[in-house]
Amino acid sequence: MGSLRIYHLCFGLVNAPQTFMRFMHEVLRGLPFCFVYLDDILCYSENAEEHRSHLRTIFQGLSSYGLKLNISKCVFGVTELIFLGHLITPGGIKPLPDKVQAVLDYKLPETVGSLRKFLGLLNFYRRFLPKAAEQQYLLSEFLKGSKGEKDSKPLNRSSEAITAFQRCKQALADAALLAHPSSSAPLALHVDASDLPIGGALHQVVDSELQPLAFFSRKLTSSEKSYSAYDRELLAIYSAIRHFRYMLEARDFIVFTDHKPLTYAFRQKSDKCSPRQIRQLDFISQFTTNIVHIPGSDNIAADVLSRVSEITIRSQIDYDCIAETQQTDQELHTLIASGTSLELKKVTFPNSSTEIMYDLSTGTARPYIPKQHRQDVFSAMHNLSHPGIPRSVHLMKQRFVWPSISSDVAKWARHCLACQKSKNSSSY
């Protein structure tokens, strides 16, 4: 009896997408000018000459693994293209016009199942819609107790429901253009809470212009509706940071709220807080403790711009100095000679001729940091948002490498004076 061996990835396997993604990351890792999602590869460049060079590099990587492209499904050298259901332009990301038109042409639902289909189609582009939860609140109430898309229960099409339906369609027609994120741009997170929904808007500031990156909103649960104004506003900050955490980690940003008592949240004693407030403040403090009050909704954009423009990174990482120190670092030379599991290679730093020793074993290029620069590198990262000990260790290990990185980072984070002053005592 022999054993069955599968030579091709079977359709329907639960782990097939993850397996294929790991393979594609292996094929194209270390290429900062391309984004891969399964079999879709997006290559972006500043100009035509650079684009040809980038494409050549991608083709070589694919060829080395025996992969071929279907030319009929490829698009080259364009300034706009459709990618993963969105229209990518030089200025940002927009919903596809035909998808928007499909929503605009959608007939007034007659059953709960038809309404569910409409909201599903609409919410594919939810991050483009400010205050989506508020606009959809009345319609979503009809879905309570629904049996799914096949639910034939008739709708009570009141004048209020019809108005809400038309308003939701118009909101997508007027959807904001979302900017391409810039890793160097200051960020501003504006949050708000009402009696029914909570929401947030994440912006970046580029050339004194406020650019939206994404919007978030959700309904309050029945228990959350009974919260005080303070607790609802705190919940809005907590929920917005959880929603945008992948864009906020290791970034300096300001939270803007129209509820002034929240600006003192990190200065009060822990015995005045409920267990829920302590948990939420502890989570928020791992990202930022900078909460600023904006009085009312008038002139929000101008006020945000004036405040966010003051953000500066207090400590820069000198990679040229790190590269020079690596040349004589005895610990690094010992690691290379000892056959470490790290995949150490010299890589030219972007936009310079400096060569730095990186570890490529995780699929992410992590520079090796000599001992004399480690605390400076930690300070440059930690001072951005003063995350807690576990998150500090996680963020540093994602971006840098040295033998005792976990214990060193934990020790420095534990002794951070700013964290001890502003964070709740339960965090330590």
N, C-alpha and C positions, 0 to 999 in steps of 0.2 A: 504494500500500500504506500503510495506516495503522498506528498502533502500538496495542497492547493496553494499556488503562489500567484498573487494578482500583479500583473505587470503594468496596469494602468489604474489610475485613481477612479474608483467606482462612483457612479452617480448615486446620490442618496445617502452616502455615509455622513453621519452626524459631524465628524471632525474633518470632512473633506475641505471645506473653505479655509479652516485654520492651517491645515497641512499645506495647501497650495500657497497661502499667503507667506508662510515661513520660507517656502521654496523661492518665491518671487523676491522676498527680501534678501535672500542669500544671493540671488542672481544680480540684483541691482543695488546692493548695499553700498554705502559710501558715496552715493551720487546725490548731492543736495539739490540738483536741478530737476528731479523727477519725483512724481508721486504715483504710487502703485496701489490699486485696489483690485485684487484678484487678477483678471486678465485685462484690465484697463490701465494703461500707462499714460500719465500726463507729463509732458516735458515742457518746461517754460524757460524762456531765454530773453535777454535784453534786446538782441538784434539778430538779423538773419545769419550773419557769420558765426556768432556764438551758438545759434540754434543748430546749424549744420554740425558743429563740433560736438555739441551735446548728443545729437542723434547718432553720430558715428560711435560715440562711447557706449550708448545704449545698445546699438546693433551688435557691437563687439561682445558685450556682456551676454546678450541673448544667444548669439551664435556659439559662444564658448560652452553653453549648456545644451546646445542642440535644439534650441527653440526657434520657431518660424513665425512670421507675421502674416496675417491675412490682409493683403494689400487693399482689398475692397472695403475693409472696415477701418482703414487708417486714414487719418487726416494730418497733413504736414504744413507747416509754415503759415498758419492762420492767426489772426488777432482775436477771433472769437470762435468758440466751439461749445458743443453740448457735451457735458461730462457728468455722469451720475445723476441725470435728471435736472441739471441746472445749466444755465447759460453763463459761461465764464468769459468775461470781457477784461480789457486792460484796467478798467476802473473799478471792477468788483464782480459780484455774483448776483444773478437775477433769476427769478422763476422762468421756466420755459413759456414763451408766449402761447403755444398751443394748449399747455396745461391750464394756464390762466383762462384762456377762452373756453375750455371745457367746463370750468367752474362757473364762468359767467353765463354759459348757455344751459346750465343745469336747471331743470324744471323744479318748481316748488314741490317738495316732497309731500306725498300723500300718506305714507306709512312710516313707522319708526325705523324699519329696515332701510328704507330709501334715505332717510335723514342721516342714518349712521354712515352710509356710503358717501354722502355729501361731505360730512365732517371729516371723514378719513381722507378724501381727496384734498380738502382744504388744508388740513393739518400737516400734509407732507411738506408744506412751505411755512410751517408755523413760526420758525425762527425769523422770518421776514415780517411778521405781523406784530406790531406793538399792541399791547392790551388785548390779545386774542381771547384770553379767558373771559374777560369782561364782555366782549362782543358776542361770544358764543354761549354765554351763561344760560340764557333762556332756552336756546336750542338743546343744549346738553342736558337740561333738566328732563326733557322728554325721553332720554335714554335710560332713565332709572328703571330697573327691572326688565330691561330689554333682553330679548332672546337671541340677539345677533342680527346679521344682515337679512335673514329670512323672516324677521318679525313683521307680520302683516297688520299689526295693530294700527288703526287709523290715527292720524295726528289731529290735534285741536288747532286748526290753522287760524288763530286769532290775528287781529291786526298787529298786535305786538310781535307775534312770532314771524309774521310776514316781513315786518320792518327789520327784525333781527336777521332774517335770512338774506335780505337785500344788502344790509349793512356788512355782513360777512363777505359777500361776493365783492362788494366795492373795496373792502379792505385789501383783498388780494390784488385787485386791479391797481391799487395805489401802493403796492408793496415797495418797501424801501430797497435801494441798492445797497447791498452789504459789501463793505470794503474788504480788500485782501489784507489779512493781519500782518502787521509789521512788528518784528521782535524788538525793535528799538523805540517804538512809539509809546508814550505814556498812556495809561488806561484809566478810564473812569467808569464806575459801575453805579448807575442811578437806580434806586429801588423805591417802590411805593406799595402801600397796602390800603385796601378799602374794606368795606363790610363783607364783600363777597369774594373777590379775587386778590391775589398778590402778583407782583410782576417786577421785572428788572430789565434794564437796557445796558448793554456793554458797548462802550465807545472807545476809540483811540483818537489821539490828537496828532495830526500830521499837518505841518505848515500852518499852524494856528486854526485848523479846520477840524471840527468835530465829525468823525466818521463812524457810523454804526457798524458794529461787527455782528451782533445778534440780539434777539429779543427773547424774553422768557416770561411766561405767565401761567398761572394755574388757579383753579378754584380752591377755596378754603373748604375743609371738611366740616361736618356739622359741629364737631367739638371745637375746631379752630375758630369758628365764627363767634364763639363766646369769649375768645381771648380779649384782653384789654388792648387799647390802641398801641401801647408800648410793646406788648407781646406779638401783636400782628406785624408791626414794623420790624421787630427783631427777627421774626420768622421769615419775612421777606428777604432780609439780608442773608440769613442762613441758607434759605432755599436757592437764592440766586447764585451764591458762591458755590454751592454744591452743583448746580446746573452748569456753571461756567468754569468749574475747577480745572479742566484740561487746558483752558486758556489763561488761567490766573496763577497757576503754580510757578513759583520762582519769578514772579513779575511784581513790580511796584505799581500799586493802584490805589485810588481813593474811592471810598464808598460815600455816595451822596444820598442824604435822606431829608425829608421835610419834617421829621420828628426829632426835635432838638434834644430831648432827654437821652437819646441813644448815643450822643457824642460823649456822654459821661459813663458809658457802660463799663469801660475797662478801668475806671478809677474807683468804683464802688467796692465795698467789702463783700466777700462771698456770702456772708450770713444774711445779706439782704436779698439774695437771689434765690429763686426756686431751682430745684434740680434740673428742670428743663432749660431754664435760662443759662445755668452754668454749663450744661452740655453744649448748647448752641454757641455761647460766647467762647468756649474752649475751642470749638471747631473753627469759628471765624478768626480767632487769634492766630491760628496756624497759617493764615494767609495774609492778614493785615489787621492792624489796630487803628487805622486811620479812617475815622468816620467823621464826615463834615456835614454840617447842617446847611440846607438851602431853604430860605424862608419863602414858602409858597411856590407856585409853578411859573411865576413871571420871570422871563429872561434867564431861564435855566441854562441854555446853551452858552451864553456869554459868561455866566458865573462859573460854569464848569471849565470853560477854556481858561479863564484867568487863574483858577486854582491849580488845574492840572499842569499848566505850563511851568509851574514852580517845581515839578518833580524832576529830580536829577539823581542819577546813580552815584551814590556817595563814594564808591570805591571801584576802580577799574582793575581788571586782571591784565597784567603785563605779560603777554605770551612771548614776546621777544626775550625778556629776562628769564622766563621759565625755560625756553629753548637753550639759552646759553648755559644755565645752571645744569641742565640735563647732561651736558657734555662731560661734566666732571663728577656727576652724582654717583657715589660708590654703590649705594643701595640699588639703583637702577641697573648698573652693570652686573651686580650680583644676581639680580632677578633674571636677566637675559642669559647669563651663564648657567643658571641652575635648572633650566628647562621648565620654567613656570607655565601654568595653564593659560596665562594671559597671552594674547596674540599681539605682541608688541611690534609695531612697525613705524618707520618715520614717514610722516605725511606732511606735505607742504601746506602751511596755513593759508586759508582763503585770502585772496587779495594781497599776498605778500610772498616773499621768497624764503620766509622762515620755515625751517623744517622742525617739527615737534614729534616726539615719540608718543604714539597713541596706542591704546589697547582696542583691538577690533573684535574681541572674542564674543561680545554680546550683540554684535550687529550694529552698535552705535559707537562712533569714534569718541573715545574718552582719553583726554590727555593725561599722561603720567605727571603728577605734581611732586617735585622735589620737596624735601622736608622744610627748608627755610621759607617756602612760599605757601605752605598748606593753610596756615591760619589766615593769611591775607585772602586766599581764594575763598575760604569758608566765610569770612566777613563780607566779602563782595556779594556772595549769594544770600547769606542769611539776613543781611541788613535790608534786602529788598522788601521782605514782608514778615520777617521774624517768625517763620513756621516753628512748630513744636519739635521735640527731639526726634520722634519717629519719622516725621515728614522731612526734617532736615537731613537725616541720614539717607532717606530714600532719594531725595533730590540730588544730593551730592554724589551718591553712588551711580546715579543715572548719567552724570555728566563728567565725573573725574574718577581717577583711580590712584590708589597707593595702598600699601599692605595693611595699615591700621586705620583705614578711613572710617569705619563704623564707630570704633571706640573714641577716636579723636573728635569726630563731629559731635557725638553724644556729649562728650565732656565740655566742648566749647559752647554748645547750645544750652547746656545746663547752667553754665556760668554767665550767660548773656545778661548784662545788667538791664538793658531795655526790656527784655522779656520779663524779668523779675518785677520790674516796676509796673508794667501795664497789664500783665496777664493775671488771671484768677489763680489763687494759691493752689487750687485743686489740680492744676496742670503739672505740679512738681511734687 
